[in-house]
Amino acid sequence: MIISFIGDICLGRYIREKYESCNYQLVSQELIDYFSMGRVIANLESPVADDIQSIGTRFSGSSAMLQQFNWVDCFSLANNHINDFGEEGMTSTILSLNNSGIKYNGLFENVYKPYVIEEGDCKVAVFTCADKVNRKLDTSKYSLLFVEDELLHHLIKDYHLQGYLVIVYAHMGSMFCRYPNPSVYKTIHKLTDLGVDCICVSHSHCVGGVFRCKDIPCFYGLGDFLMDGESFRRRRSCSVSLNIMKNKIVDWVMIPAVTGIL
């Protein structure tokens, strides 16, 4: 089983303008062909709402743009931008993903469940979570899974005991910092104590490092897979593809990518 984790994808602002100007191909066919060989999990760093345009650092993509991402199996909605346009934006995002046949995780109603993959002799539970939002989550309908939630910690233990390979895809850390700050490193230590087998981190908007915490692989800072940052640092990403056999991560491959000049 191959599971790939890719960095932040923002469909708003100049990315949306470029797409709508000429139905622009946002991701190269070479990358799509590679990732289509396995499962793909990415972070959707923008709500999707056809009737709402981006405003400054509040992002909004269109549902038509999701047609170019049918190779993504699951989008994490657990990030600091999913609440950019409140409950309306979140509802629109979920409806658009459902219509596109793409799963989502991290934002939920009533009961949270991880994204589960069961294939052959492997069963994997992926938890997507965040450490903050830009604006108060002022809604009675949705909840966001946060990395410090006791619910997350309880479920990690539960799925670990059930024999699942447990992966956490967390949106956390300091922007433009290639290394985890002490608070994030403390969080990573706690997650490994709970039974996590791998941790992938996005949000820093730059490519970070790979290290082991108690022999658990941690990929900190996957970078911006698709965003309109102007600096070269903002246009680089490094996705990770995990090779899983008999419910163990046997190796991995790092895949660099660069967003072209928009």
N, C-alpha and C positions, 0 to 999 in steps of 0.2 A: 504494500500500500504506500502510495506517495501522497503526502499532504504538504501543500505549499502555503506559506504565510507571506503576504505581500504588504507593503506599507500603505501610507495614507492615500486615499483617492478622493479628490475634491472635484465635484462636477459643477461647481458654481463659478461665478465671476468670469474671468477671461477664458477659462476652459469652456464654459457654456457659450460664450460669445463666439469663440472660434468654431465650435461644433455647429452652431446654428447658422453661421455664415456660409458654410459649404458642406454640411454633413461630414465634417472632418473625421478622419480615422484617428482615434485617440490613442490606441495601443497598436504596436506593430504586429503583423501577422506572425512573425517569428516568435515573439514572446507568447502570443495566444496559443500557437501550436505546442510550444513547450509546456505551458501550464495545463493545457487540456489533457495531458497524459495522466493527471491525477486529480485529487481534490484541491480546491483553492479557497482560502479564507482571506478576506481583505477587510480593511477598515474604511467605511464610507464616511468621509469627513464633511458631509454636507447633507442637509435634508433634500428631498426630491419633491418639488412642488411646481407644477406647470404654471400656475397663476401668480407665483411669487418670484421676483427677481432679487439677486444678491444686493445687499446694502452694506457697503464697507467690508467689515470682516464677518458679516452674517451671510452665509452662503446658501444658495439654492440651485440645484440642478433640475433638469427636465426628465420626465419619464422616458422620452424617446431615447435619451442617451444610454439608458440601461440596456438597450438592444445590443450595444457593443460590449456588454459585460456578461453575456450568457455563459461564458466559460468560468465565471465565479460561482462557486457552490453556495457560499454563505458570506454575507456582509456583517461585520460587527457594527452595531449602531451605538455601542458604548463609547462615546467620546464627548469632548467638550463642545462640539458644534451641533449635535443632533437636536438641541433645543433652541437653535437660532431663531426659529419662527413658531415657538410654542407648540401647543397640542395640535394645531392645524398642520404645521409642517411635519410633525411626527406621524400623524394619521395618513397624510398624503404619501409619505415615504413608504410606510408599511403597505399601503394599497398598491403602490407602484411596483414594489418588490414582489408582492404576491402575484400581480398580473404578469410579471416577467418570469415567474417561476424560480426566483432566487430566494433562498432561505435568509433569515436574519437572526441575530442573537444579541443579547446585552440589554435591549429595551423590551419590556414585557408588560403584559396585563395579568394581574392576579398571581400567577405562579410562574417562577422562573425555572427553565430547564436548559441544560447545556446543549450544544449542537453535538449530536451523537452520530458516529460513523461505525457501522458494523459490517465488516467485509472479510470473508474467509476466517482465518484464525486471529483476526484483530478486532478489537472493540475500543474505540477512542472517544473520550468525552472532552470537548473543547469549551472552555468557559471564557467569554469575552466580557471585559469589565473596564472601568475607567476610574480615575482618581478625583475628577472634578468636572463641573460644567461651567460654561462662561456666564450663563444666566440661570437664575433659580428655576428648578424644575417645577413650575407652577401648574400642575395638572393632577386631577383626581383619577385619570384613566391609566397613565403609564408610570412605570417605575424603571429606574436605570440601575444596573448592577454595578456597585462600586467595589473597588478592590479591598476596602477595609470592612465590607459587610460581613457580619456573622453568618448570614445566609450562604455566602460564597464559601466561607471556610467550612461550614457544616457539609455542604454538598461535595466539596473536594474530598473530604474524608470519606463520605458515603460512597462515592463512585470509585475511589481508590480501593476501598474494602471489597467492592463488587468485582474487582479485577480489571477495571478499565485503565487504559493508559490515559493519564490526565494531562492536558495541555491548557495553560492559561495564556490568552492573548490580551495583554493589558495596555490600555492607553494611559500612559503616566510618564512622569519625569519632568525634566526641565528643558524648555525649548532651546535648540541650538547647542545643546551639551552632548558630547559624544559618549559620556560615561554616566552611570547612575549616581545620583547624589546620595548622601547618607540615608535619607528617608526612604528612597526607592530601594536601596540595597537592603535596608532593614525589612521592607515589605517582601522582597524576593526571598530572603532568609526564612521568613515566616511561612511563605507559600511552600517552600521545599520541605519544611517540617510537617506540613499537612498532608503530603503525599503527591505533590505535583511532579511530573516526569519531564516537563519542558516548559520554558517560559519565553514568549516572544513579546517584545515591547515596541509600541509605536508612540508617536506624539512629538518627538524631539525635532522633527523636520530636518534631520541630518543622519547620515549613516554612522552608527556607533560600533561598539565592539562585541565580541563573543567571549564568554567566559563560563566557567563552571562554578556552581554554588553547591557544595556537598555532592559533587559529581553530577549535578543536574545541569544540562546545557541551557544557557540563557543568552538569547539574542537581543541585545539592547540597541534599539534605534534602527529600524528598518528603512527609515528615510521616507521621502515623498515619492511614491510611485507615480502619481499624477496630480500635480498641483501647479499653480502659476507663479511660484516664487521666482524672482529674477536672478538671484545669485546661483552660481554653479553648484554650491553646496545644497541649495534647495531643490535642484533638479536631478539629484542623484538618489538612487535607492539600491538596496541590496536585499532581495527576497531570500527566503530559506525554504528548501524542499527537504522534508524529512522522509527518509526511507524506513518504513516500519514493517518488521517481520516478527511473527509470533508475539505480537504485543510489546515489542521492544524497538526502540530507536537504534538501528544498527549503524547508520551514518546519515550525513546530510550534505547538501550542495548549496552554495551561496550563488545567487544569480544577480549580477549587477545590471542596472538599467539606468538610462538617462532620458529625462524629458527634454524633447527638442525645443528650440526657440519657438514660442507661440506667436 
